[in-house]
Amino acid sequence: MTLLWITGAFVLFMILIWSVHATDDYASARYGYAPFAMPNVLFMLIPNSLVLLAIREDGGHTQILVALAGAATLGMLLLVRSRTNGWVALFAAPILLLCAPVLVFSVLFRALAGLSSGNRNGR
């Protein structure tokens, strides 16, 4: 049963990564803007950390931390919406909030792979 849970979690993780890159490719081709670009992902590490801190926190600062994370996420939603469309923004903002630590590595590795493939083609 444990192997089944691990396999299911891995499949869901790979679907998430695929959907992030597919959305990024779509938005780049259609609107000229990548919602999962490295600056956006790095910025969203801050609200992600605030949410994790709010989960750990027992005191009265929980509401403040969640409100700050929500405000940053709303700002990211409005930024992505202004540069793409509402559907892309509604997908990107929550994913950026919840998955920013994982997306840092995914976006970085994809950029590095693009650089290495570009060097082989003589570009």
A tleap script that builds the chain and sets N, CA, C and O, in Angstrom:
source leaprc.protein.ff14SB
mol = sequence {
  NMET THR LEU LEU TRP ILE THR GLY ALA PHE
  VAL LEU PHE MET ILE LEU ILE TRP SER VAL
  HIE ALA THR ASP ASP TYR ALA SER ALA ARG
  TYR GLY TYR ALA PRO PHE ALA MET PRO ASN
  VAL LEU PHE MET LEU ILE PRO ASN SER LEU
  VAL LEU LEU ALA ILE ARG GLU ASP GLY GLY
  HIE THR GLN ILE LEU VAL ALA LEU ALA GLY
  ALA ALA THR LEU GLY MET LEU LEU LEU VAL
  ARG SER ARG THR ASN GLY TRP VAL ALA LEU
  PHE ALA ALA PRO ILE LEU LEU LEU CYS ALA
  PRO VAL LEU VAL PHE SER VAL LEU PHE ARG
  ALA LEU ALA GLY LEU SER SER GLY ASN ARG
  ASN GLY CARG
}
set mol.1.N position { 0.821 -1.203 0.000 }
set mol.1.CA position { 0.000 0.000 0.000 }
set mol.1.C position { 0.864 1.265 0.000 }
set mol.1.O position { 0.505 2.265 -0.623 }
set mol.2.N position { 2.002 1.219 0.701 }
set mol.2.CA position { 2.886 2.375 0.743 }
set mol.2.C position { 3.442 2.693 -0.640 }
set mol.2.O position { 3.528 3.859 -1.025 }
set mol.3.N position { 3.814 1.669 -1.379 }
set mol.3.CA position { 4.327 1.878 -2.731 }
set mol.3.C position { 3.275 2.526 -3.627 }
set mol.3.O position { 3.602 3.343 -4.487 }
set mol.4.N position { 2.019 2.160 -3.423 }
set mol.4.CA position { 0.932 2.769 -4.201 }
set mol.4.C position { 0.800 4.253 -3.879 }
set mol.4.O position { 0.603 5.061 -4.786 }
set mol.5.N position { 0.902 4.625 -2.613 }
set mol.5.CA position { 0.822 6.039 -2.221 }
set mol.5.C position { 2.003 6.825 -2.779 }
set mol.5.O position { 1.837 7.948 -3.257 }
set mol.6.N position { 3.189 6.239 -2.719 }
set mol.6.CA position { 4.376 6.919 -3.252 }
set mol.6.C position { 4.246 7.113 -4.755 }
set mol.6.O position { 4.568 8.181 -5.275 }
set mol.7.N position { 3.781 6.093 -5.448 }
set mol.7.CA position { 3.592 6.190 -6.893 }
set mol.7.C position { 2.544 7.247 -7.234 }
set mol.7.O position { 2.737 8.044 -8.152 }
set mol.8.N position { 1.442 7.251 -6.499 }
set mol.8.CA position { 0.401 8.255 -6.733 }
set mol.8.C position { 0.896 9.668 -6.477 }
set mol.8.O position { 0.589 10.581 -7.244 }
set mol.9.N position { 1.660 9.858 -5.404 }
set mol.9.CA position { 2.210 11.179 -5.105 }
set mol.9.C position { 3.183 11.625 -6.186 }
set mol.9.O position { 3.199 12.796 -6.565 }
set mol.10.N position { 3.991 10.702 -6.681 }
set mol.10.CA position { 4.935 11.039 -7.746 }
set mol.10.C position { 4.202 11.418 -9.028 }
set mol.10.O position { 4.584 12.375 -9.702 }
set mol.11.N position { 3.166 10.685 -9.364 }
set mol.11.CA position { 2.384 10.991 -10.565 }
set mol.11.C position { 1.736 12.372 -10.442 }
set mol.11.O position { 1.760 13.152 -11.394 }
set mol.12.N position { 1.162 12.677 -9.285 }
set mol.12.CA position { 0.562 14.006 -9.076 }
set mol.12.C position { 1.613 15.110 -9.157 }
set mol.12.O position { 1.359 16.178 -9.714 }
set mol.13.N position { 2.779 14.848 -8.605 }
set mol.13.CA position { 3.876 15.816 -8.669 }
set mol.13.C position { 4.289 16.069 -10.113 }
set mol.13.O position { 4.500 17.218 -10.502 }
set mol.14.N position { 4.407 15.024 -10.902 }
set mol.14.CA position { 4.812 15.174 -12.294 }
set mol.14.C position { 3.728 15.886 -13.116 }
set mol.14.O position { 4.046 16.663 -14.016 }
set mol.15.N position { 2.464 15.627 -12.812 }
set mol.15.CA position { 1.374 16.344 -13.483 }
set mol.15.C position { 1.439 17.834 -13.140 }
set mol.15.O position { 1.222 18.676 -14.011 }
set mol.16.N position { 1.732 18.163 -11.893 }
set mol.16.CA position { 1.871 19.559 -11.480 }
set mol.16.C position { 3.006 20.234 -12.239 }
set mol.16.O position { 2.827 21.329 -12.773 }
set mol.17.N position { 4.165 19.599 -12.294 }
set mol.17.CA position { 5.307 20.186 -12.984 }
set mol.17.C position { 5.009 20.338 -14.477 }
set mol.17.O position { 5.335 21.366 -15.070 }
set mol.18.N position { 4.396 19.325 -15.083 }
set mol.18.CA position { 4.041 19.404 -16.500 }
set mol.18.C position { 3.076 20.557 -16.746 }
set mol.18.O position { 3.246 21.318 -17.699 }
set mol.19.N position { 2.056 20.692 -15.886 }
set mol.19.CA position { 1.060 21.745 -16.092 }
set mol.19.C position { 1.666 23.139 -15.921 }
set mol.19.O position { 1.274 24.078 -16.614 }
set mol.20.N position { 2.614 23.270 -15.007 }
set mol.20.CA position { 3.292 24.562 -14.827 }
set mol.20.C position { 4.062 24.924 -16.086 }
set mol.20.O position { 3.963 26.051 -16.570 }
set mol.21.N position { 4.827 23.981 -16.621 }
set mol.21.CA position { 5.617 24.280 -17.821 }
set mol.21.C position { 4.730 24.457 -19.051 }
set mol.21.O position { 5.034 25.276 -19.919 }
set mol.22.N position { 3.647 23.705 -19.133 }
set mol.22.CA position { 2.721 23.873 -20.262 }
set mol.22.C position { 2.052 25.244 -20.206 }
set mol.22.O position { 1.900 25.899 -21.238 }
set mol.23.N position { 1.653 25.682 -19.021 }
set mol.23.CA position { 1.048 27.006 -18.864 }
set mol.23.C position { 2.058 28.099 -19.190 }
set mol.23.O position { 1.723 29.095 -19.830 }
set mol.24.N position { 3.279 27.906 -18.750 }
set mol.24.CA position { 4.334 28.874 -19.042 }
set mol.24.C position { 4.587 28.985 -20.542 }
set mol.24.O position { 4.732 30.088 -21.069 }
set mol.25.N position { 4.640 27.844 -21.231 }
set mol.25.CA position { 4.847 27.850 -22.685 }
set mol.25.C position { 3.672 28.518 -23.403 }
set mol.25.O position { 3.872 29.306 -24.328 }
set mol.26.N position { 2.452 28.203 -22.976 }
set mol.26.CA position { 1.255 28.799 -23.580 }
set mol.26.C position { 1.256 30.314 -23.398 }
set mol.26.O position { 1.053 31.059 -24.356 }
set mol.27.N position { 1.486 30.766 -22.160 }
set mol.27.CA position { 1.448 32.203 -21.893 }
set mol.27.C position { 2.588 32.926 -22.610 }
set mol.27.O position { 2.414 34.051 -23.078 }
set mol.28.N position { 3.737 32.293 -22.694 }
set mol.28.CA position { 4.865 32.915 -23.407 }
set mol.28.C position { 4.560 33.063 -24.896 }
set mol.28.O position { 4.838 34.100 -25.497 }
set mol.29.N position { 3.988 32.020 -25.476 }
set mol.29.CA position { 3.679 32.074 -26.906 }
set mol.29.C position { 2.537 33.032 -27.206 }
set mol.29.O position { 2.582 33.761 -28.197 }
set mol.30.N position { 1.520 33.036 -26.365 }
set mol.30.CA position { 0.325 33.839 -26.644 }
set mol.30.C position { 0.454 35.293 -26.205 }
set mol.30.O position { 0.047 36.207 -26.922 }
set mol.31.N position { 1.033 35.502 -25.001 }
set mol.31.CA position { 1.052 36.853 -24.426 }
set mol.31.C position { 2.454 37.446 -24.301 }
set mol.31.O position { 2.599 38.631 -24.000 }
set mol.32.N position { 3.479 36.639 -24.530 }
set mol.32.CA position { 4.845 37.136 -24.380 }
set mol.32.C position { 5.258 37.313 -22.934 }
set mol.32.O position { 6.167 38.091 -22.642 }
set mol.33.N position { 4.615 36.612 -22.032 }
set mol.33.CA position { 4.908 36.725 -20.600 }
set mol.33.C position { 4.838 35.347 -19.968 }
set mol.33.O position { 3.889 34.599 -20.206 }
set mol.34.N position { 5.832 35.008 -19.169 }
set mol.34.CA position { 5.871 33.718 -18.483 }
set mol.34.C position { 5.489 33.912 -17.020 }
set mol.34.O position { 6.262 34.494 -16.258 }
set mol.35.N position { 4.306 33.435 -16.610 }
set mol.35.CA position { 3.887 33.632 -15.224 }
set mol.35.C position { 4.741 32.879 -14.211 }
set mol.35.O position { 4.792 33.260 -13.042 }
set mol.36.N position { 5.410 31.816 -14.645 }
set mol.36.CA position { 6.258 31.049 -13.738 }
set mol.36.C position { 7.731 31.365 -13.974 }
set mol.36.O position { 8.586 30.490 -13.838 }
set mol.37.N position { 8.025 32.610 -14.327 }
set mol.37.CA position { 9.408 33.044 -14.497 }
set mol.37.C position { 10.090 33.091 -13.134 }
set mol.37.O position { 9.435 33.197 -12.097 }
set mol.38.N position { 11.408 33.010 -13.158 }
set mol.38.CA position { 12.163 32.943 -11.909 }
set mol.38.C position { 11.895 34.118 -10.958 }
set mol.38.O position { 11.784 33.879 -9.756 }
set mol.39.N position { 11.783 35.382 -11.427 }
set mol.39.CA position { 11.486 36.463 -10.471 }
set mol.39.C position { 10.154 36.257 -9.738 }
set mol.39.O position { 10.063 36.524 -8.540 }
set mol.40.N position { 9.129 35.788 -10.445 }
set mol.40.CA position { 7.838 35.534 -9.799 }
set mol.40.C position { 7.954 34.410 -8.772 }
set mol.40.O position { 7.415 34.506 -7.670 }
set mol.41.N position { 8.656 33.352 -9.141 }
set mol.41.CA position { 8.805 32.215 -8.233 }
set mol.41.C position { 9.592 32.637 -6.995 }
set mol.41.O position { 9.226 32.286 -5.874 }
set mol.42.N position { 10.665 33.383 -7.198 }
set mol.42.CA position { 11.466 33.822 -6.050 }
set mol.42.C position { 10.680 34.766 -5.148 }
set mol.42.O position { 10.778 34.679 -3.924 }
set mol.43.N position { 9.902 35.668 -5.743 }
set mol.43.CA position { 9.076 36.560 -4.923 }
set mol.43.C position { 8.070 35.765 -4.083 }
set mol.43.O position { 7.848 36.075 -2.913 }
set mol.44.N position { 7.472 34.749 -4.685 }
set mol.44.CA position { 6.440 33.992 -3.977 }
set mol.44.C position { 7.008 33.064 -2.909 }
set mol.44.O position { 6.238 32.424 -2.193 }
set mol.45.N position { 8.330 32.970 -2.780 }
set mol.45.CA position { 8.913 32.268 -1.643 }
set mol.45.C position { 8.585 32.988 -0.332 }
set mol.45.O position { 8.477 32.357 0.720 }
set mol.46.N position { 8.430 34.302 -0.405 }
set mol.46.CA position { 8.134 35.085 0.797 }
set mol.46.C position { 6.752 34.743 1.352 }
set mol.46.O position { 6.662 34.386 2.527 }
set mol.47.N position { 5.664 34.834 0.569 }
set mol.47.CA position { 4.367 34.450 1.122 }
set mol.47.C position { 4.289 32.963 1.475 }
set mol.47.O position { 3.588 32.587 2.414 }
set mol.48.N position { 5.006 32.116 0.728 }
set mol.48.CA position { 5.041 30.698 1.070 }
set mol.48.C position { 5.639 30.508 2.455 }
set mol.48.O position { 5.135 29.715 3.249 }
set mol.49.N position { 6.705 31.230 2.744 }
set mol.49.CA position { 7.319 31.152 4.073 }
set mol.49.C position { 6.395 31.694 5.156 }
set mol.49.O position { 6.355 31.169 6.268 }
set mol.50.N position { 5.656 32.744 4.825 }
set mol.50.CA position { 4.706 33.290 5.796 }
set mol.50.C position { 3.602 32.294 6.128 }
set mol.50.O position { 3.194 32.178 7.283 }
set mol.51.N position { 3.117 31.575 5.115 }
set mol.51.CA position { 2.091 30.553 5.357 }
set mol.51.C position { 2.653 29.429 6.217 }
set mol.51.O position { 2.001 28.978 7.159 }
set mol.52.N position { 3.860 28.980 5.895 }
set mol.52.CA position { 4.466 27.914 6.694 }
set mol.52.C position { 4.711 28.366 8.130 }
set mol.52.O position { 4.537 27.589 9.069 }
set mol.53.N position { 5.113 29.615 8.296 }
set mol.53.CA position { 5.301 30.156 9.639 }
set mol.53.C position { 3.969 30.275 10.379 }
set mol.53.O position { 3.910 30.026 11.583 }
set mol.54.N position { 2.912 30.648 9.682 }
set mol.54.CA position { 1.591 30.744 10.304 }
set mol.54.C position { 1.094 29.378 10.743 }
set mol.54.O position { 0.431 29.263 11.774 }
set mol.55.N position { 1.405 28.341 9.976 }
set mol.55.CA position { 1.005 26.982 10.369 }
set mol.55.C position { 1.735 26.575 11.647 }
set mol.55.O position { 1.164 25.918 12.517 }
set mol.56.N position { 2.997 26.970 11.749 }
set mol.56.CA position { 3.803 26.603 12.914 }
set mol.56.C position { 3.460 27.470 14.133 }
set mol.56.O position { 3.564 27.008 15.270 }
set mol.57.N position { 3.062 28.695 13.905 }
set mol.57.CA position { 2.806 29.677 14.957 }
set mol.57.C position { 1.520 29.352 15.722 }
set mol.57.O position { 0.518 28.963 15.123 }
set mol.58.N position { 1.555 29.512 17.027 }
set mol.58.CA position { 0.373 29.308 17.857 }
set mol.58.C position { -0.207 30.618 18.377 }
set mol.58.O position { -1.352 30.656 18.827 }
set mol.59.N position { 0.562 31.670 18.317 }
set mol.59.CA position { 0.161 32.935 18.925 }
set mol.59.C position { -0.791 33.751 18.087 }
set mol.59.O position { -1.444 33.241 17.176 }
set mol.60.N position { -0.859 35.034 18.413 }
set mol.60.CA position { -1.790 35.939 17.773 }
set mol.60.C position { -1.322 36.489 16.443 }
set mol.60.O position { -2.053 37.235 15.792 }
set mol.61.N position { -0.111 36.133 16.024 }
set mol.61.CA position { 0.407 36.665 14.766 }
set mol.61.C position { -0.041 35.864 13.560 }
set mol.61.O position { 0.284 36.230 12.430 }
set mol.62.N position { -0.769 34.794 13.761 }
set mol.62.CA position { -1.173 33.921 12.652 }
set mol.62.C position { -2.001 34.677 11.624 }
set mol.62.O position { -1.769 34.545 10.423 }
set mol.63.N position { -2.966 35.467 12.083 }
set mol.63.CA position { -3.827 36.196 11.159 }
set mol.63.C position { -3.035 37.220 10.346 }
set mol.63.O position { -3.309 37.429 9.164 }
set mol.64.N position { -2.058 37.852 10.983 }
set mol.64.CA position { -1.240 38.840 10.280 }
set mol.64.C position { -0.410 38.169 9.198 }
set mol.64.O position { -0.310 38.676 8.081 }
set mol.65.N position { 0.188 37.022 9.531 }
set mol.65.CA position { 1.011 36.306 8.559 }
set mol.65.C position { 0.185 35.837 7.368 }
set mol.65.O position { 0.611 35.951 6.219 }
set mol.66.N position { -0.995 35.310 7.654 }
set mol.66.CA position { -1.872 34.844 6.578 }
set mol.66.C position { -2.359 36.027 5.744 }
set mol.66.O position { -2.467 35.914 4.523 }
set mol.67.N position { -2.651 37.142 6.374 }
set mol.67.CA position { -3.096 38.330 5.634 }
set mol.67.C position { -1.985 38.864 4.727 }
set mol.67.O position { -2.253 39.257 3.591 }
set mol.68.N position { -0.756 38.881 5.210 }
set mol.68.CA position { 0.361 39.320 4.374 }
set mol.68.C position { 0.586 38.375 3.197 }
set mol.68.O position { 0.834 38.816 2.075 }
set mol.69.N position { 0.497 37.079 3.459 }
set mol.69.CA position { 0.645 36.098 2.379 }
set mol.69.C position { -0.495 36.241 1.374 }
set mol.69.O position { -0.273 36.144 0.167 }
set mol.70.N position { -1.695 36.466 1.856 }
set mol.70.CA position { -2.839 36.664 0.967 }
set mol.70.C position { -2.705 37.923 0.128 }
set mol.70.O position { -3.052 37.928 -1.053 }
set mol.71.N position { -2.201 38.988 0.735 }
set mol.71.CA position { -2.011 40.234 -0.013 }
set mol.71.C position { -0.958 40.060 -1.111 }
set mol.71.O position { -1.125 40.562 -2.222 }
set mol.72.N position { 0.113 39.357 -0.798 }
set mol.72.CA position { 1.149 39.117 -1.808 }
set mol.72.C position { 0.613 38.227 -2.927 }
set mol.72.O position { 0.924 38.447 -4.097 }
set mol.73.N position { -0.179 37.235 -2.578 }
set mol.73.CA position { -0.761 36.356 -3.590 }
set mol.73.C position { -1.758 37.112 -4.460 }
set mol.73.O position { -1.796 36.915 -5.675 }
set mol.74.N position { -2.554 37.965 -3.855 }
set mol.74.CA position { -3.486 38.787 -4.622 }
set mol.74.C position { -2.724 39.723 -5.568 }
set mol.74.O position { -3.130 39.922 -6.714 }
set mol.75.N position { -1.629 40.288 -5.083 }
set mol.75.CA position { -0.806 41.131 -5.947 }
set mol.75.C position { -0.241 40.360 -7.130 }
set mol.75.O position { -0.202 40.869 -8.250 }
set mol.76.N position { 0.201 39.119 -6.877 }
set mol.76.CA position { 0.718 38.294 -7.964 }
set mol.76.C position { -0.406 37.934 -8.940 }
set mol.76.O position { -0.197 37.918 -10.153 }
set mol.77.N position { -1.583 37.650 -8.413 }
set mol.77.CA position { -2.728 37.347 -9.261 }
set mol.77.C position { -3.045 38.517 -10.174 }
set mol.77.O position { -3.283 38.328 -11.367 }
set mol.78.N position { -3.052 39.723 -9.627 }
set mol.78.CA position { -3.349 40.916 -10.431 }
set mol.78.C position { -2.248 41.202 -11.445 }
set mol.78.O position { -2.533 41.645 -12.558 }
set mol.79.N position { -1.000 40.955 -11.074 }
set mol.79.CA position { 0.107 41.157 -12.005 }
set mol.79.C position { 0.012 40.192 -13.182 }
set mol.79.O position { 0.114 40.604 -14.338 }
set mol.80.N position { -0.183 38.910 -12.886 }
set mol.80.CA position { -0.274 37.921 -13.957 }
set mol.80.C position { -1.505 38.183 -14.814 }
set mol.80.O position { -1.454 38.037 -16.036 }
set mol.81.N position { -2.608 38.569 -14.184 }
set mol.81.CA position { -3.840 38.864 -14.930 }
set mol.81.C position { -3.647 40.052 -15.866 }
set mol.81.O position { -4.173 40.060 -16.979 }
set mol.82.N position { -2.904 41.041 -15.425 }
set mol.82.CA position { -2.701 42.217 -16.279 }
set mol.82.C position { -1.813 41.909 -17.483 }
set mol.82.O position { -1.862 42.613 -18.491 }
set mol.83.N position { -1.003 40.857 -17.376 }
set mol.83.CA position { -0.085 40.538 -18.472 }
set mol.83.C position { -0.538 39.341 -19.305 }
set mol.83.O position { -0.033 39.132 -20.408 }
set mol.84.N position { -1.490 38.549 -18.788 }
set mol.84.CA position { -2.010 37.408 -19.552 }
set mol.84.C position { -3.528 37.491 -19.561 }
set mol.84.O position { -4.096 38.411 -20.149 }
set mol.85.N position { -4.189 36.536 -18.913 }
set mol.85.CA position { -5.648 36.604 -18.754 }
set mol.85.C position { -6.022 36.057 -17.374 }
set mol.85.O position { -5.164 35.575 -16.634 }
set mol.86.N position { -7.284 36.137 -17.048 }
set mol.86.CA position { -7.734 35.736 -15.716 }
set mol.86.C position { -7.566 34.266 -15.421 }
set mol.86.O position { -7.270 33.899 -14.283 }
set mol.87.N position { -7.747 33.406 -16.416 }
set mol.87.CA position { -7.627 31.961 -16.189 }
set mol.87.C position { -6.193 31.557 -15.874 }
set mol.87.O position { -5.946 30.741 -14.987 }
set mol.88.N position { -5.262 32.132 -16.605 }
set mol.88.CA position { -3.860 31.843 -16.322 }
set mol.88.C position { -3.500 32.351 -14.932 }
set mol.88.O position { -2.777 31.682 -14.193 }
set mol.89.N position { -3.995 33.520 -14.575 }
set mol.89.CA position { -3.712 34.088 -13.260 }
set mol.89.C position { -4.328 33.250 -12.141 }
set mol.89.O position { -3.701 33.042 -11.102 }
set mol.90.N position { -5.554 32.769 -12.351 }
set mol.90.CA position { -6.197 31.934 -11.328 }
set mol.90.C position { -5.493 30.599 -11.148 }
set mol.90.O position { -5.566 30.003 -10.074 }
set mol.91.N position { -4.825 30.130 -12.164 }
set mol.91.CA position { -4.035 28.906 -12.035 }
set mol.91.C position { -2.672 29.206 -11.410 }
set mol.91.O position { -2.219 28.486 -10.520 }
set mol.92.N position { -2.025 30.271 -11.879 }
set mol.92.CA position { -0.638 30.528 -11.502 }
set mol.92.C position { -0.481 30.995 -10.059 }
set mol.92.O position { 0.416 30.518 -9.363 }
set mol.93.N position { -1.313 31.901 -9.593 }
set mol.93.CA position { -1.111 32.497 -8.266 }
set mol.93.C position { -1.160 31.471 -7.134 }
set mol.93.O position { -0.250 31.466 -6.305 }
set mol.94.N position { -2.173 30.602 -7.054 }
set mol.94.CA position { -2.160 29.620 -5.961 }
set mol.94.C position { -1.025 28.604 -6.076 }
set mol.94.O position { -0.467 28.174 -5.066 }
set mol.95.N position { -0.684 28.220 -7.316 }
set mol.95.CA position { 0.423 27.284 -7.501 }
set mol.95.C position { 1.729 27.936 -7.055 }
set mol.95.O position { 2.560 27.296 -6.410 }
set mol.96.N position { 1.907 29.200 -7.399 }
set mol.96.CA position { 3.102 29.915 -6.962 }
set mol.96.C position { 3.150 30.026 -5.435 }
set mol.96.O position { 4.221 29.906 -4.840 }
set mol.97.N position { 2.016 30.249 -4.810 }
set mol.97.CA position { 1.989 30.356 -3.350 }
set mol.97.C position { 2.346 29.030 -2.692 }
set mol.97.O position { 3.173 28.988 -1.781 }
set mol.98.N position { 1.737 27.966 -3.143 }
set mol.98.CA position { 1.896 26.682 -2.451 }
set mol.98.C position { 3.152 25.912 -2.857 }
set mol.98.O position { 3.694 25.150 -2.057 }
set mol.99.N position { 3.616 26.103 -4.081 }
set mol.99.CA position { 4.689 25.249 -4.614 }
set mol.99.C position { 5.959 26.010 -4.954 }
set mol.99.O position { 6.800 25.479 -5.679 }
set mol.100.N position { 6.132 27.215 -4.470 }
set mol.100.CA position { 7.296 28.023 -4.843 }
set mol.100.C position { 8.631 27.340 -4.552 }
set mol.100.O position { 9.522 27.413 -5.398 }
set mol.101.N position { 8.825 26.680 -3.408 }
set mol.101.CA position { 10.138 26.052 -3.181 }
set mol.101.C position { 10.483 24.972 -4.206 }
set mol.101.O position { 11.646 24.833 -4.585 }
set mol.102.N position { 9.507 24.221 -4.649 }
set mol.102.CA position { 9.750 23.174 -5.646 }
set mol.102.C position { 9.940 23.799 -7.024 }
set mol.102.O position { 10.772 23.341 -7.807 }
set mol.103.N position { 9.174 24.836 -7.317 }
set mol.103.CA position { 9.241 25.460 -8.630 }
set mol.103.C position { 10.563 26.172 -8.876 }
set mol.103.O position { 10.975 26.323 -10.027 }
set mol.104.N position { 11.236 26.612 -7.815 }
set mol.104.CA position { 12.544 27.238 -7.990 }
set mol.104.C position { 13.471 26.280 -8.719 }
set mol.104.O position { 14.134 26.657 -9.685 }
set mol.105.N position { 13.513 25.047 -8.253 }
set mol.105.CA position { 14.411 24.074 -8.861 }
set mol.105.C position { 13.933 23.644 -10.239 }
set mol.105.O position { 14.748 23.456 -11.143 }
set mol.106.N position { 12.648 23.488 -10.411 }
set mol.106.CA position { 12.111 23.082 -11.705 }
set mol.106.C position { 12.389 24.130 -12.775 }
set mol.106.O position { 12.820 23.790 -13.877 }
set mol.107.N position { 12.148 25.396 -12.461 }
set mol.107.CA position { 12.380 26.480 -13.414 }
set mol.107.C position { 13.877 26.629 -13.682 }
set mol.107.O position { 14.282 26.867 -14.819 }
set mol.108.N position { 14.692 26.491 -12.651 }
set mol.108.CA position { 16.140 26.599 -12.815 }
set mol.108.C position { 16.673 25.473 -13.706 }
set mol.108.O position { 17.459 25.725 -14.620 }
set mol.109.N position { 16.255 24.255 -13.445 }
set mol.109.CA position { 16.732 23.130 -14.251 }
set mol.109.C position { 16.258 23.232 -15.692 }
set mol.109.O position { 16.981 22.841 -16.608 }
set mol.110.N position { 15.056 23.750 -15.906 }
set mol.110.CA position { 14.561 23.911 -17.267 }
set mol.110.C position { 15.362 24.973 -18.008 }
set mol.110.O position { 15.669 24.815 -19.189 }
set mol.111.N position { 15.699 26.057 -17.311 }
set mol.111.CA position { 16.517 27.099 -17.938 }
set mol.111.C position { 17.909 26.576 -18.260 }
set mol.111.O position { 18.449 26.869 -19.327 }
set mol.112.N position { 18.487 25.815 -17.362 }
set mol.112.CA position { 19.807 25.234 -17.615 }
set mol.112.C position { 19.769 24.243 -18.763 }
set mol.112.O position { 20.704 24.186 -19.561 }
set mol.113.N position { 18.706 23.466 -18.858 }
set mol.113.CA position { 18.568 22.528 -19.973 }
set mol.113.C position { 18.439 23.273 -21.297 }
set mol.113.O position { 18.981 22.831 -22.310 }
set mol.114.N position { 17.737 24.378 -21.299 }
set mol.114.CA position { 17.611 25.186 -22.503 }
set mol.114.C position { 18.945 25.792 -22.925 }
set mol.114.O position { 19.230 25.904 -24.117 }
set mol.115.N position { 19.759 26.182 -21.948 }
set mol.115.CA position { 21.073 26.722 -22.271 }
set mol.115.C position { 21.982 25.663 -22.873 }
set mol.115.O position { 22.704 25.923 -23.835 }
set mol.116.N position { 21.939 24.468 -22.296 }
set mol.116.CA position { 22.829 23.424 -22.803 }
set mol.116.C position { 22.396 22.940 -24.178 }
set mol.116.O position { 23.247 22.613 -25.005 }
set mol.117.N position { 21.113 22.885 -24.443 }
set mol.117.CA position { 20.660 22.456 -25.768 }
set mol.117.C position { 20.929 23.544 -26.803 }
set mol.117.O position { 21.162 23.235 -27.971 }
set mol.118.N position { 20.902 24.797 -26.400 }
set mol.118.CA position { 21.220 25.893 -27.300 }
set mol.118.C position { 22.691 25.913 -27.678 }
set mol.118.O position { 23.039 26.290 -28.797 }
set mol.119.N position { 23.562 25.507 -26.750 }
set mol.119.CA position { 24.989 25.469 -27.045 }
set mol.119.C position { 25.326 24.358 -28.033 }
set mol.119.O position { 26.233 24.523 -28.849 }
set mol.120.N position { 24.624 23.240 -27.981 }
set mol.120.CA position { 24.897 22.140 -28.889 }
set mol.120.C position { 24.480 22.461 -30.319 }
set mol.120.O position { 25.052 21.922 -31.267 }
set mol.121.N position { 23.508 23.317 -30.479 }
set mol.121.CA position { 23.019 23.653 -31.817 }
set mol.121.C position { 23.791 24.815 -32.437 }
set mol.121.O position { 23.477 25.265 -33.539 }
set mol.122.N position { 24.799 25.291 -31.719 }
set mol.122.CA position { 25.623 26.352 -32.276 }
set mol.122.C position { 25.009 27.737 -32.142 }
set mol.122.O position { 25.426 28.656 -32.847 }
set mol.123.N position { 24.041 27.914 -31.269 }
set mol.123.CA position { 23.422 29.233 -31.078 }
set mol.123.C position { 24.139 30.016 -30.013 }
set mol.123.O position { 23.757 31.149 -29.718 }
savepdb mol mol.pdb
quit
